């Protein structure tokens, strides 16, 4: 087995047997966590503790314990749960809210270790003993109660790398992607919001979530895509696109899709941060005084600038220039005009600049550090080199061939133009392959997390869209630090190697009414964590609109739908949220507005959806609305869908020739929403959907004509 050698070296026989029974993923998580703790506290001792009543319950403690001592002094305890590793610190070592952590990736342990490293260095100065050193375990019958039952108040489980929120329509799947995305991208900031995991975010917390979400979206760390039947590999990963070049000719280029773009950005987030590149840097080719060595070029490298000629055009940043300068510019060729315009206004701070040394190679690479500047005096003895840009030249002694990277296309004579056949990620990959690094630039240890939200993930053809990448999204196959099972594939169009980084989170949403979970691609189901989101009638507990109990209304209709169809086609609570918002608006006529909103919801959302669910089987729609219980004459005014038996002979005459088993046909009529005395304007009609007592007691069904009339005016 992969980790058996490690267990043989460090573990006693009982611990080794215990760990070998765990899955390969659990073993890896334990070994990675063990090594990470030892990285932070190199001399700490590790020893085991087992339950005196059940030897199968075993935990691992890190602290100080002599080889002949019966009791140790622990700081950190590791114990397996069903799917994760539970990390707990000793009581009173840190605030209670931060004492317990559940992880499925050892890297999730780093923030906790960073927080205690300096505080407990002395307390963790042991002899680097491992369980194999000790003669026996510590026994504690309360191993799982005294230490582990002391729950932390804010137990936030780390976000899975791949997750799908699924449920019926209107259960807030897309709504909750905002919270899930912020939690994945910025777990510490999310934790600081202190959102109650059962009750959900308050209005104020929701506003903060949206602010964070918008900020992360603006930084391109959260991106959104919707799958549909026509969506494919070319849009998601990479594909050939027909484009028009500068010569107005059609050419085909391999362009990255949304998944490859965000994967590249996530993989290169640290290097982009250290080089201070912008979120979407463009790459520019520049020739400074030709391709041969020159004083001008050396001056630019030494003084951290980039410069081009044609300085007699004047300052291109000015709206008005002299007639002589304008005439000079207008007499230039269109190619030279384009070069000047791009250099002076198209290149932005944070873009990459590649200075060439031949038609296939580059000599220098730099990052643009500011805006265009016009230097009247020129550079050295070249009075025409007046157009300049501040550039941090990272490397100036290269001889790097980028011909194949540039689509086997030579770098043309034009002084400045954009290199759009490859991305900054492709360029960094070539640098790494050529063993060229920006050594002078410190790279942060931790990477920013990125999130891709895939709405309606089940509406696309998963095999077609993901292709060979379906394997690469597995946590154990991701590219990351110390991941021994990282997989790379060669992309079919570009031929470039590709892997999925471990700081990219994928959040999908799935409408189960649109397609059953049972019909999902098996490969997809195995690689994603699924979170069910069902209707929550309890959100409306105690809330009434003209005596209509919103909780009972939604709950009753859903019970009937579940019996007539299934639970995947129930009505989500989001349908009634606008009613609740109107009720809480604080306006003088808030209740009347809420009732109008309720009527609108039934008219435009609930009834059309029920028609689709039951294929216009109006008898089942009547059952959902409880109309079958209103057949008495005094209850007829509360019927939404009226039924009537029609005899064929009365409709067609005696010799109609219809070969049917029955002589009558039941027809249904939906009550008019716009009629002045419409049942949809009667609050008691909605109450009758769920309230049996209203139907049985004549006292409770007194005519509410006045209410109907006043409501119909809404």
Secondary structure as UniProt FT lines:
FT   TURN            2..3
FT   HELIX           4..10
FT   HELIX           13..20
FT   HELIX           24..40
FT   TURN            42..43
FT   STRAND          45..51
FT   TURN            52..53
FT   STRAND          54..64
FT   TURN            67..68
FT   STRAND          73..80
FT   STRAND          85..89
FT   TURN            91..92
FT   HELIX           96..98
FT   STRAND          100..103
FT   HELIX           106..109
FT   HELIX           110..116
FT   TURN            117..124
FT   HELIX           131..133
FT   STRAND          138..139
FT   TURN            141..142
FT   HELIX           143..147
FT   STRAND          162..167
FT   TURN            169..170
FT   HELIX           173..185
FT   HELIX           187..193
FT   TURN            197..199
FT   HELIX           203..218
FT   TURN            219..220
FT   STRAND          222..226
FT   TURN            229..230
FT   HELIX           233..236
FT   STRAND          238..244
FT   TURN            246..247
FT   STRAND          250..256
FT   HELIX           258..267
FT   HELIX           269..275
FT   TURN            279..280
FT   STRAND          283..286
FT   HELIX           295..303
FT   STRAND          305..308
FT   HELIX           311..313
FT   TURN            316..317
FT   HELIX           323..330
FT   HELIX           334..341
FT   HELIX           342..346
FT   TURN            349..350
FT   STRAND          352..356
FT   STRAND          361..374
FT   TURN            376..377
FT   TURN            380..381
FT   TURN            383..384
FT   STRAND          387..395
FT   STRAND          400..401
FT   TURN            403..407
FT   STRAND          416..418
FT   HELIX           424..433
FT   TURN            434..435
FT   TURN            439..440
FT   STRAND          450..455
FT   HELIX           457..459
FT   HELIX           462..466
FT   HELIX           467..470
FT   TURN            471..473
FT   HELIX           475..477
FT   TURN            481..482
FT   TURN            484..485
FT   STRAND          489..490
FT   TURN            492..494
FT   STRAND          497..498
FT   TURN            502..503
FT   STRAND          504..511
FT   TURN            512..514
FT   HELIX           517..519
FT   HELIX           522..527
FT   STRAND          529..532
FT   HELIX           537..540
FT   TURN            541..542
FT   STRAND          544..545
FT   TURN            546..547
FT   STRAND          548..549
FT   HELIX           550..564
FT   HELIX           567..569
FT   HELIX           574..583
FT   TURN            588..589
FT   HELIX           590..601
FT   HELIX           602..606
FT   HELIX           607..613
FT   TURN            614..616
FT   HELIX           618..625
FT   HELIX           627..629
FT   HELIX           633..638
FT   STRAND          641..647
FT   HELIX           648..652
FT   TURN            654..655
FT   STRAND          664..670
FT   TURN            676..677
FT   HELIX           679..681
FT   HELIX           683..690
FT   HELIX           692..696
FT   HELIX           698..701
FT   HELIX           705..712
//
